[in-house]
Amino acid sequence: MSEPTDRSRRRAAVLGSPIAHSLSPVLHRAAYAELGLADWSYERFEVDEAALPDFLAGLGPEWAGLSLTMPLKRAVIPLLDSVSETAASVEAVNTVVLTEDGRRTGDNTDVPGMVAALREHGVESVESAAVLGAGATASSALAALARICTGEITAYVRSAARAAEMRQWGERLGVEVRTADWADAARALHAPLVIATTPAGTTDALAAALPERVATLFDVLYEPWPTALAARWSAYGGAVVSGLDLLVHQAVIQVEQMTGRTPAPLAAMRQAGERALAAR
């Protein structure tokens, strides 16, 4: 895995499967360029759960950190020396910081990344919120809402099993979660904050159901963008936080943790991400 290298060289990468679509290299390389870290590199590697232990075992002292996407966020936990409280709370690690003595520390930057993205759009506290979906991203959304929502959170889901999972996450995270059937998801659109965590196309039908007044939509998708719901939401005058906002903010935290340099260049990273998406 690791060839003999100059000790001044530092490496980082994003791992996952599939991984070719990842914007992480674009964002991290933009940060390195802005910070003058000429000896740093950031790559992408196709790695699944079965290959992860050997990949980690082969990393040399020049490695500073890893970004993880699906399906590795939970699989990596037993392979780490320590895990942050945030990552443990959602049972998902998307960031691994590596030290030269071989220690592996896991964190989850999606949760504070969500909070930071909302704060950038003026949302620091809400009295209630709605979550569309019940997958892994929805649990991170609940963890983020635990920090900013003072009242009830309603999760709109497609099955009784998913509803039970969301209520369990709520209990674990210390937030009040009420569940509702996806057939009633149009009711979510009246909430002060709506977080859509579903795959592309899932919320398209809701665009036609928007009320006259909407508040803030956080749609975690960034490609294709805008989604039908996000486009209609903007047209109705509501605030929209995008998946790119989330991606950039969580990457900012990753860069700071891996390089030790603060603050990471948010604007340069966002511009690089926007250019990359426009070129696709």
N, C-alpha and C positions, 0 to 999 in steps of 0.2 A: 504493500500500500504506500509506504512512505520511503522516498529515496533520500540519500544523504543531502542535506541542504545547509545553506548558510544559516547560522543561528538567529540572524537578524530577520530572516524571512518568517512571516506569519501567515497562516492559512485559516480559512473558514469556508463553510459550504452549507448548502441546503440539501437535505436528504428526503426522499419520499418515493412513492410509486402510485401514479405516474408523476413525473417531475419536470418534463420538458416545458410545461406551460408556466413554470414559476417565475415571478417577477423579482424574487429575492436577490438574485445576482445583480440585476440592474440597480436596485436600491442600495445595496451594500457597497457596490463598486463606486457608485456616485458619492457615497459618504467618504470612502477612502480617498477619492480624488480631492474632495473638498477639504479634508483634514490633512492632506499632504502625506498620507500613509502609502508611499510608493512601494514599500516592501510587503504590502498586504495583498493577498489574492482571495477571491471568493468564487467558488465553483458550485456546480450542481451534480448530484450523483443519484442515479436510479438505485434505490435500496428498499427492499421490502422487509417484513418482519423477520423472516428466516435469515436474511443476510446481515441484519443489523449487528449482532454480537461480534462477528468476525470483522466487520468494518471498524467498529469502535476499537477492537483489540489491535488493529493495525495502524492506529494513528500515532504519529511521532510527536516529539516535544514542540515542533513548530506549529502544531494545531492550537488555535485559540478558542474556537467555538463552532457550534453547529446550529442551524435552524432546522426544525423538523416539521414536516407536514404529514398528512395521512399516508399510510396507516401506522405511523411510528409514534404518535404522541403518547399513547398509553404503553406500547410495547417497550419503550426505552426505560421506563421507571425502574424495573428491577436491575437494570444495568448501571445505575447511577450511585454515587456515594452519598448524595444528599439531594433533597427536593425542597423547593421553597413552599411556604405555607399556601401561597396562591395556587401553585401547580397541584399541590396535594388536594386542595379543596375541590378542584374540578377533575381530578385524576387525569390530567393532560399536561404534558411537557412539550413546549414548542421551541425551547431554547436550552442548549447545553453549553456551559462555559467550561473550558478545559484549561487546566494549569500545567505547568511544566513538570510538576511532580506526579502527574497522572490522575489527579482528582477530577471527577466529573460532577458538576452541579447543575441540576435541572430547574428551570423556571418556566412560567407561563406569562408571556408578554401580551397575549391577546386580551386578557382581562384589563390591565391598566391601559392598553392601547385603545380599547373601546371607550374607557372613561375619558382619556385624553382627546380622542376624536370628538366625542360629544361636547366636551368642555370648549374645544376650539370653535364649535358652532353655537356656543352660548348656553348649552344645557349642562348645568351643574347640579340641579336637583329637580326631581319631579314627584308629584303626589301619587301618581299611578302610572302603569305602563302595560303594554301588551307585547307578547312575544309570539311570532308566527313560526311554528316549527318546534321540533323537539330533539334534534340531533346533538352532536358534540358541540357545535357552535352555540346552540341554545343554552347549554349549561354554562358556557363562558359568559353569555349575555346575562344570565341570572346572577352570576358572580359580580359582574359589573354593576347590575342594578342594585345589588346588595349595598353598594357604596353610595348610590345616588337617589334611590327611590325610597320615599318615606311611607308609602302605602302599599296597596295590593297590586300584584302582578298577575295578569291573566295570560295563560299560555293556550294557544289554539292548536290542537293536535288532531291526528287522524285516527287514533286507536286508543282503546282503554289502557293498553300496555304502555303506550307513550305518555298518556296522562299520568299514570302511576309513577313513571320515571321522573317526570317533571316535578311532581309533588315531593318526591323523595329528595330531588336536588334542592328544592326550596327549603325543606327541613334541614338538610345538611348545611346549607349556606346561610340559614337564619333569615330567610325572607318568606313572606306570605304569598304562596302561589295557588291561584285558582285555575282550574283547567276547563276548557270549553271545546266543543266539537268544531272541527274545521269548517263544517257547513255554516257556522255562524261567524266566520272570520271577518265578515264585513263590519261587525260591531267593533272590532279592534281599531278600525280607522278613526274612531272618535277619541282615542286615548291621547294624552299629552305627549307620549313617546311610544312609537311603534318600532320594534326591532324585528326585521324580517331575516330569518336565518335559513330559509328554504332554498332548494336548488333552482337554477334558471328556469323560468316559465311558470313556476308554481303559483306565484302571486299575480300573474297577468290579469286573470279574471277579476281581481279585486279593484283594478284601476277604474272600472266603470261604476264602482259603488262608492266612490269618495263622497264624503259630505261636503257641504259648501265651505266649511272652515276646517282646516287641518293644521296640526301643530308640527311635530318633528318625526321624520321617518329615517331610521337607520337601516339601510339595506346592505347586507354584508357582501353582496356580489360586486365584482368590478369588471367582469367580462361575461356576457355583453353588457355594455352600459351606454345610456341609462336603461334600466329595466322599464317595462311598461308602467309599473306602479310608480317608480321614481319620477319618470317623465311627467306623468299626470299630476303627481303630488307637487312638483315644482310649478307646473302650470296653474295650480290652484293657490299658489303663494306660500306653500309650506316649506319648511327647512328640510333639506335632505343631506344626510351624512352617507357617504359611499363606502363600499368595500375597499376602495383605494385609500381612503382616509384611514381606515383601520389598518390596512397593510403597512402603510407608511409609519403610522404612530407606533405599531408594535415593533417594526424594524428599527426605528430610532432607539428604542430601549435595548434591542439586541446589540446594535452597534456600540452603544455606550457600555454595555456589560462586557462585550468581547474585547473591545479596544482599550477600555479605561478612559476614553476621551469624552468629555462632556462640554457643551451640549453637542449632540449629533446634528448634522445640518438638515433639518426638516425640509426646508424649502427646496434645496437642491435634490433631495431624494424624491420629493413629490414630483418635481419637474421631470426628473428622469423617468419615473413611472408613467407619467402622462404621455411623454414622448414614445415610450415603448408600446403603450397600449394603442396609441394613434397609428403606429406603424404596422400593427397586426391586421 
